[in-house]
Amino acid sequence: MNIYETKDIRNVAILGHGGSGKTTIVEAMAYIAGITNRMGKVADGNTISDFDKEEIKRKFSIGTSVIPIEYEGCKINFLDTPGYFDFVGEAEEALSAAGGAVIVVNAKAGVQVGTQKAWELCNKYNLPRLFFVTGMDDDNASYKNVVNTLQVMYGSKIAPYHLPIRENGKFVGFVNVVKMKGRRFTEKSEYTECEIPDYSKENLENVREKLMEAVAETSEEYMDRYFAGEEFTYDEIRNALRTNVRSCDMVPVLIGTGINGNGAKMLMEIIERYFPSPAERFLSGTNQKTMEPFTADYDCQKPEVTLKVFKTLVDPFIGKYSIFKVCSGILKPDKVLVNVNKDTEEKLGKLYVLRGKEAIEVPELHAGDIGAVQKLTVTQTGDSLCDKSMPILYPMPELSVPYTCMAYTSKNKGEEDKVNQALNRIMDEDLTLRTVNDKENHQMLIYGIGDQHLEIVASKVLDRYKVEMVLSKPRVAFRETIRGKVKEQGKHKKQSGGHGQYGDVTIEFEPSGDLNKPYVFEEKIVGGVVPKNYFPAVEKGIQEMVAAGPLAGYPVVGIKATLVFGSYHPVDSSEMAFKLATHLAFKAAFADPASKPCLLEPIATLTVKVPDRFTGDVMGDLNKKRGRVLGMNPDHSGNQIIEADIPMTELYGYNTVLRSMTGGIGTYAYEFSRYEQAPADVQQREIEARAKEREEEAK
């Protein structure tokens, strides 16, 4: 592969709804550019992008693939991202390295939720973008509907650069609105000039007029000429449109077909012509020595070599690759850089450019280019690597927070460590995955973006590392407490030859009013009926009992225990005896109905963001889940942000429910808020379930 200067590089993310044809159009461009001698198909599992076994098996993208394509002196690094929402972290990583985006829309399916999410991600990263409407050869394709929908949603920014030409119902070419010429496809992605059909001319004039208005708005001179009725030259139009696209004031709409490759060449031409090179993007970090800003701006003239790792690829067969973007300078092999995040030196070794799973060795990489190195010791996704003299730290990528939770364990006993090691390797690749050791409930938890995300992780663990993990519904951490005041005696008396055991306590139990503390202990002993040296033993007994309550074995919170009376034996009493006596008093308190023992369930504060039209459905569902809506706030973008308190037991599977109700567009987040008394039926069900668990464990 040739070495490219910064000005000749384009980094482009391919976005869109799952199944819209993203991988197919990338495959078509690779074929047109001569990288492959035949087009692979997703259905056949032989595309460049989808090389992972899980992707081949499931026939959709799971991870982002880097596909560099050389086209007419320009290197376009395509970042083919997954479209399904469970893998949004992959798209977010790609966008942190991209300088533009192609949003693929299927002409038959139209604008879908994934299209809207792609637009929102581009807004987040302030990326120039264009729409590529694929599948135009389908009998039910409707380019007009797609454009109309986009214009309704995003206004006058939407600018069709092409109009379709059909003959006998078949898609055979397009009208280039910028050049005002017809194009008929010949073979591959080639085309010849043709007449503009009469049926296109009326619509063409309207579309052309809007483009000319956009051109006129780029300068006062152009505006004066426009109102004077003067025509713009082609170069003037192209330069003005380029300015609008790069400033995100205009979003072109192009057309083609993925499976036949129609439009692939034209798409690469538009990307090279209208999307910015890294030299036109801005980037800054922080010098960790001086804490002053460092302006990188992908300047290859800077003597400081800095780079940022935006993705990690771990494969048992091809090894570990850290995929990075050069932020400044020119990177060469065998360079020793400092990982600023870990404050550790790393030797880079050979430099590669990845094309799917193929690693192509290169002699150097200029600022703005994307490359990879193998087997870095401590480097992870998001880390910054720099010269030792200039430790520059770049911002970490902002990734979606995982809220879908499952408990996991190994299928075979004794393989727990193997499962955890496998998950650690997968988490090196996937920052939207995390594990938690829930010591309280004696379970390991795994958090992901959605159920499918976690299912695929379990499949990867089995396929890659030959160990099977089992996913299950996680236990929720209840608490136990009392609501009434009782006085209970606990007497431990045992005689077994020699010294016996004797401890006698009377303790008042009542709510402390503070559910954040397990217990409060006091003593009100008069006359020395219980010697002071046994007070710590009594408190120790309370401390041991609150760890696992009598109702269902959950921790006890919010109780106050006051030692008010007791007795002792000068010979047989001991700290152990008083501790055991306290255990008896504690159990008696929870057994006494007057203490009103109960289970407390954890309550989460839930935030749901949905379009206005789904507000009623979401609120109705929250009511069914025992949620309490606290309020609604519009975000002034057609969405409502609903805030509610909801029991955490009701959040299991909420990701799937919300997607079903909103067609996948709804998002949510939650955090633990407090504990509240659970309803009687919930308490009874939980107590019975825990009793059954303990019986099975005892067998």
N, C-alpha and C positions, 0 to 999 in steps of 0.2 A: 504494500500500500504506500502511496506517495505521501510526502510530508506537506502539510498545508499550513499556510500562514493564517493568522487570526481572521483577516478580512475575508478569507475564502471558506470559512466554516459556518455552518448553520446547525444549531441544536434544536431539534423539533420533537415535541411530545405528540404521540398519536392517542387521542382521547375519544370517548364515545360510549354509548350504551353497550352492554354485553351482547355479543352476537350481531353487531351492526356492520362488521366487515373490516375492522381495523387491521387485523393480522393479514387478511387477504390483500388489502391494498398495499401494505408494506411488501408483501411477497411479490406483487405485480411490479412495484418499482424496482425491486432487486433484480427481477427477471429482465425488465426493460433496460436496466443499466448494465446487463451482461454478467452479473454476479453468479447467477444460476443459468443452466441451459434449459430448464423447464420450471414452470410454476408449481410449487408445492400447494397442497390443499389441507386445510384444517381437518377436514373429514378423514383424510388419509394419514394424518399425523406426521407429515414430512415437510412442514414449513420451517423456515430458518428461526423464526421467533419462538415458536412453541416446541422447545426441545426437552423440557422436563417430562418425566414419565407420567406425572399426574396430569399435565396439560394434554399430553397425547391421549391418555385414557379418557379424560373428561371432555376433550375437544373444545376447550376454551382456555384463554390465557390466565395464568395465576400470578406470574411475576413479570416485571418489566424486563424487556430484552433490548439490548443496544444493537442496532443494525446500521453501521456506517455505509453510505452509498456514495460513490464518486460519480459526479455528473457534470460534464462540461466545465472542468476546472474548479468545481466546488465540491466540498465534502459535506454531506448532510448526515449528521448523526441522528438517526431516527430512534426514538425511545418508545417502543411499542408497549403500551400499558394495558393492564386488565380493565375490563369494563364493568365487571360485577362488583357490587358495593362492598363485599367482604374484603376486597383487596385494594381498598382506596389508599392504603399506606404506600403501595407500590407506585400509584399515580402521583402521590404527593412527593415522593422521593424524586421521581423523574422530573416533575415540574420545577423542583429546586435547582435543577441543572439545565433546564431548557431555556431557550430564548424566544420560542414561539410554539404554537400548538395548532394541530389540525384536528378538528372535531368531525368525526365521521358520522354521517346520518344515513340510515337506510331509507331509500326512497319509498319502499313499500310500507315499512313500519312507521315512518314519519318521525317527528320529534318526540323522543321518549325521556323518561326521567334521567337516564344517564347522560343525555344531551344537556339537560339543565344543570346537572351536577358538574359536568365538564366546563360549562360556561362559568359557573361560580368559582371553580378552582382557578380558571384563567384570570378572573377578576382578582382573586386573592393574591396571585403572583404578578399581576399587572403584565400579562403576556399578550403580545399581538397574536391574533388567531384567524383562522379561516374555516369555513365549513366545506367539507367534501361530501356531496350527496352521491352515494354509491348505489349499486343495484338498479341502475336506470334501464337495464335490459329486461327487468321483470314486467310481466303484463299488467300488474297492479301498481306499478310505480307511479307516483304523482309528485313531480318536481314542484309544480305550482302550489300544492298543499304545503309542502315543506317550507318553501319560501314565505308563503303567507303566514304560516304559524310562527316562523322565526321573526318576521317583521312585527307581528302582534306582540310577541314576547320581548323583543329587544329594540324595536323602533327603527329609526332611519339609519342606524349603523349598518344594518344588513344590506349588502350591495351585491346582487347577482352579477357576476362577471360573465356568466354563460347562460344561454337558453338552449333547451334541447331541440334537436331536429329528429323528427320521426317520419318514417316512410312505411306505409302499410302496417302501422301500429308498432313498428320496430324502431328501437333507438339506434340511429346510424351516425350521429354527429352532434355538433353544437354550434351555436352562434357565439363568437367572441365579441362581447358587448364593447370592450375597450377598443378593439380594432375595427369593429363593425364589419366583420367578415364571417362567412360560413365555413365550417370545417367538417369534412366527412372522414370518418375513420377508415383506414385501409387495413393494415395488419399490425399486430401487437398494439402499440400505442401511437403509431404514426397516423397522420391525417393529411388530406389534401384540401385545397381551397374549393369551395362550392358556393352556389347561389344561396342567398338567404330566402327561405320559404316565405310566401306571402302571409301565411297565418301567423308568422312570428313578428312581422313588421310593426304592428300596432303596439304590442307589448314591448318590443325592442325600443321604440321611441320613448316610452315611459321610463324604462329602466335606464336608458342612455341619458335621459334628461337629469335623473337623480344623480348619476355619476358626475355629470358636468357641474351640477350644483356643488357637489363635494369638492371637485377640483377648484372651483371658483372661491370657495371658502378658505383656501390655504394661503391666500395673500390678497391685499387690497388691489394690486395691479390686475390679478386674475378676475377679481370681482367686477372691476370696472369694465374689463374686456367682455366679460360674460353678459353684463347688462347692455353693452353696446352691440351685442349680437355677433361678436367675433368668434371664430373657431380657434380652438387650441390645437397645437401640434401633438402628434403622438407622444413625443418625448416629454412634452409639458404635462400631458395627461398622466403618463406613467410615473413621472417623478412626483406629481402631486398625490396620486393614489398611494404611492409608496410611503409618503409622509403620513398620510391618514391611517394607513394600516399599521405602521410602526408606532404611532401614537395611540393606537386602540380606538380611534374615532371611526374607523371603518372596518367591517368584517366581510371579506369577499365570500361568495358562494360559488363553488365549482361543481362540476358534475362528471360522472364517469361510471365505470363498472369495475368491480374488483376482479371477478373471475376471468374476464376477458382482457383485463389490463387497459381498457379504454380510459384515457384521461390520466394515466400514471405519469407519462412524460410531461404532460401539461402541468400536473401538480408539482413536479420537481422544478419546472421552470418558474412557476409562480413563487415557490418557496425561496429559490435562489434570488429572485428579482425583488420580492417585496418584504421578506422577513429580514430582521437585522442580524448582522454578524455579532459575535461576542464583543468585538471592539466598540460596538454601539450600545452595549449594556453597561450598567453601573454595578459595582460591587465594592464593598468596603469591609474591613475587619478591624480588629483591635490589637495593637502592639502590646503584648503582655509585659514587656519591660517598662515602657513609658506610659502605658494605658492611653495612648493617643490613637486616633483613627488612622488606619492605613488604607489608602485608596489603591485598590488593585485594578479594577476596571478592565481586567483581561488584557493587560498591557504586556506584550512579550519583550518590550524594550527594557523593562525593569530588571535590575540585576538579581532581585530577590525572587527565588522560585517558591511559589506557594501553591498549594492544592487542597482540595476538599473532597473527602470520600463521601459520595452520596448513596452508594449501594454496595452491599456485600453479597457475593455469590459463593455458596458453599455446596460442593458436590463431592460425594465419596470417590468419584472416578476422576474428575477433572481438577479437583482440589479447591482451594479457597482463593478467590480473586477479590481484591478491593478495587472497586470501580470509582474513578475520581474524575474531577474536572480541574484542569490546570487554571489557576486564578491569576497568576502573573509569572512572567519569565518564560524560559524555555527549559523543559525538563528532559534530562538525558539519563540513560541507564546507569545503574550502579551508584546512584547518588545516595548519600546519607542525609536524611532529613529528621527533624525532631517532630514527634507527635505532641502537639501543644496541649491537647486535652489530657494526655497521660504523662507528659513530661518525660518521654522516653525516646531514645534514638531508634530509627528504623532504617535498615538498608533496603533500598527498593529492588535491586537486581534488574532483570530484564523488563523492558516496557512492552506492553501489548495493547492492541486494539481488539476488543471482542466484537465478533459478528455472530450473534446467537451464542452457540457454545464453542465456536471456532476462535482460537486465540492467534492473532496475527502479530508477530514481533515487529516493532518499529524502532528506528534509531533515535527519534526524539519526538516530542510533542510540544506544540506552541500553546500559548495562553488561549484559553477558550475551548481547547480540544478535550475530548473525553478519552481516557485510557484506562488501563488496568495493570495491577501488579499482583504477583502471587505471594502467598505465605508470609504476610506481615505478621509480626508477633503479637502486638497488642492493639493494633488499629481496628476500630469499629466504624460502622456507618455514622456519619456526622462529624468525624474527627478531622482536624486540620493538620496538615503536614507542611513544614516550612524549613528554611535554612536556620541553622542554630543562631546566627547573628540577628535574625529578624523573626521572633516567635509571634506569628500572626494567628489570631483566633477568629474564625468565621462563625457566624450564627448557626446553631443547630437547626435542622429541618423541623418545621411544625407539622407533626403527624397526628392523625386522629387518635383519640383515646379509646382503648378497648373497654367495653362495658359488658359484653356477653361472657358469662362465666359458667364453667363446668368443673366438676370434680374429676380427677383422673387418678388412675392407679395402673400398675402393670397387670396384665392378665395372668402371668405366671409369678408365683411368689419368688422373691429373691432377685427379681429383675428391676426393682425400683430404681436403682442407681443407673442402670442402662437407659431406662426411659428418660431420666433427668438429664443424662449426658446428651442424649439425642435431641431433647428439647433445647438444651443450651446451644447446640450447633445451629438448630433451626432459628432460634432467636437472634443469632448473629446476623442472619439474613433479614429477619422480619422484626422490625421495631414496634409493630402494632400487636405483638404477642408478648405476654408476660406470665410468669408463674408466681404463686404465693403459697407459702407453707402456712396453712390454717391450723396452728397447734391446738387451738381451743376445741375444734371439732375433729381433730385427728384426720385431716384430709389435705391433699394437695389440690390447689385450684389453678386453672389455666384460664386466662382472659384473652379474648380475641374480638374482632369486629363483628362477627356473626357466627351462627351455628355452622354454616358451610365452611367457614374459615377454620374452625376447630376440627371439623370432620376431616378436612384435607390435611391438616397438621398430623392427625393421628395416622392417616394413610401414609404420609411421608415417613413417619417414624418407623412404620412397619416395612415399607419398601426399601428405604435407604439403610436402616440400621438393624433390621431383622429382629425387632422387639415389638411386642404388641401392647398397646395401651388401651384402657377401657375408660370411656367417658360416661359420666352419670350426673344426675341432678345433685347440686351441692346442698349440704345441710346449712341451714341458716342459724346464726348464733343468737338463740333466745337468751333471756335472763330470768332469774327467779327472785321473788321478793315477797314481802307480806304487807298487808294494808291495815291490819289491826294490831292492837296491843294485847299481849298475853304475858303471864308470869308462869314459868315452868321450872320444875325441879328435875335435876339430873343426879342420880346417885349411883356411883360405881363401887360395889362392895364384893370382894372376892377373897376367900380364905383357902389356901392350898398348902398348909404346912409352913412353919416358919413365919416370916413376915407376910401379912396379907396385903390387900390393896383396898384403900378407902378414900373416896372423894365424894363430896356432897356440895352441890351448888344450886342456888335458886337464882334464875336470871330473868329479867324483864326484857322482852323483845318487842320492838315497835319500829315503825318506819323512821328512817333518819331524815328523809326529805331530799337526799342527795344521791341520785342514781349513778353519779359518776364515781362514787366510792363504794367498795364492797360492804364495808361495815364501819361503825363507830363503836368503840368499847369504852365503857366507864365502870367504875366500882363505887358502891355506896355501902360499904361494910362498916357496921358499928359494933364495937365490943370485941373485935378480933376473932369473930366466929370463923373466919377464913384468914389465915395468916397472909401477910403481904407477899411473902416469897412465892405463894401459889398464884398470885394475880397474873403473872406472865404466862403460866401454864393454861389458865382459863382463856386468855386472849389467843394463845396459840391454838387452842381447841376451836375457837370461833374462826380463826384464819384458815384452818384446814377444812372446816365444813362449808365455808362459802365458795370454795373452789369447785365443788360439784354439789348442787342442791338436791334435796330429797325428792322433789317432784319429778324431774326428768333428767337430772344429772347436769344441768346447766349452771354456770356461775351465779351466785347470789349477789345481789346489789341492794343498796339502799336500806340496810337494817341498822338499828341501834341496839346494842346489847349492854344491859346494865346489871352487873353482879350486885345483888341486894342482900343475899343471905346464903348460909351454908353451914357445914360443920366439918371437922377433921378429926383424925385419930393421931395421937402423938407418935405412934410407932408405925402404923400401917399406911398413913397418908404419904403421897408422893406427887411429884409433878405429873407423871403419867396418869395417875389415878384421877387427878383433877381435870386433866385434858379429856379423858374418856368420859368423865361425868358431864363435861360441857357438851360433848358430842350428843349425849343422851338428851340433854335439855334442848339442844338445837333441833333435833329430830322431833321432839315432843311439841315444840312450838309450831313447826310446819304441819304437824298432824292435827293440831287443834283448830277446828273451824273458826274459832274466834279470831285467829290471827289473819284470816282471809288470805291464804297463800295464793299466789297467781304467777302466771308466766308473763313476761314482758317481751314484746316482739320489736325488732329494730325497724325504725321508720326512716325512709330516705326522702330527701327533697329532690323531686324529679323535675327536669326542665325538658319540655317537648317543643320542637319547632316544626310547624306544619303550615302549608298554605291555608288561607282562610276557609276554603270550601270543606276542609277536613276537620275543622274545629269541633263541630257537633259530635262526629263519630268518636274522636279521641276522648272528649270529655265524658261521653256515655260509657266508653270502655273503662276509663279511670274510675268511674262510680261503681262499676261492676267489680272492680278490683279493690274496693274499699279505699279508694283514693279520695283525698279532699283537695279540691281545686282551690288554690290560694289567690290566683289572679291570672289575667291575660294581658299581654302587651304586644302591640303591633310593632314589627321591625321596619315598617315603611317600605317594604319590598314585596308586599302581598302575602306576608306570612304572619302567623300569630305565635307568640312564645307563651306557652302555658306552663305555669308553675303549680306544682301539687305536692302534697305529702302522700306517700304511699308505703304500705308495708313491704319490706324487702322480699318477703316470701312471694309476693305477687309480681315481682320483676323477672322471675325466671321465664325465659321465652318471650320477653316483651319486644325484643328486637324483631322477631318474626311477626308478631302481632301487628306492630306499628307499620312495618313494611307492607303487610297485607292490606291494612286499612288505607294507606296513603299511596299505594303503588310504588313504594320504595323511596319516596322523596322525603318522608318524615325522618327527623333525627332526634336523638334524645341524649341526655346526660343525667347522672344522678350522683349524690354523695350522701353518706350516712348523716343523719340529723340527731336522732335521740331514740330512747326506748319508751314505749307506751304499753299499757296493759292490753293483752290480746283478748279478743272475744272468747266467750266460754267454749264455743264449738271448736275454735282453732286451738285453744289450750288442750281440750280433751283429745283432739286428734293427734297433737304433738306428743302428749304424755304417753298415749297408747303406742305411737310409733317408736318412741325411744325405749319403752319397755320391751317391745318386740325385738328391737336391735340388741338389747342387752341379753335377752334370752338366747338369741342366735349366736352371739359372741361367746356365751358361756358353754355352748354345746361343743 
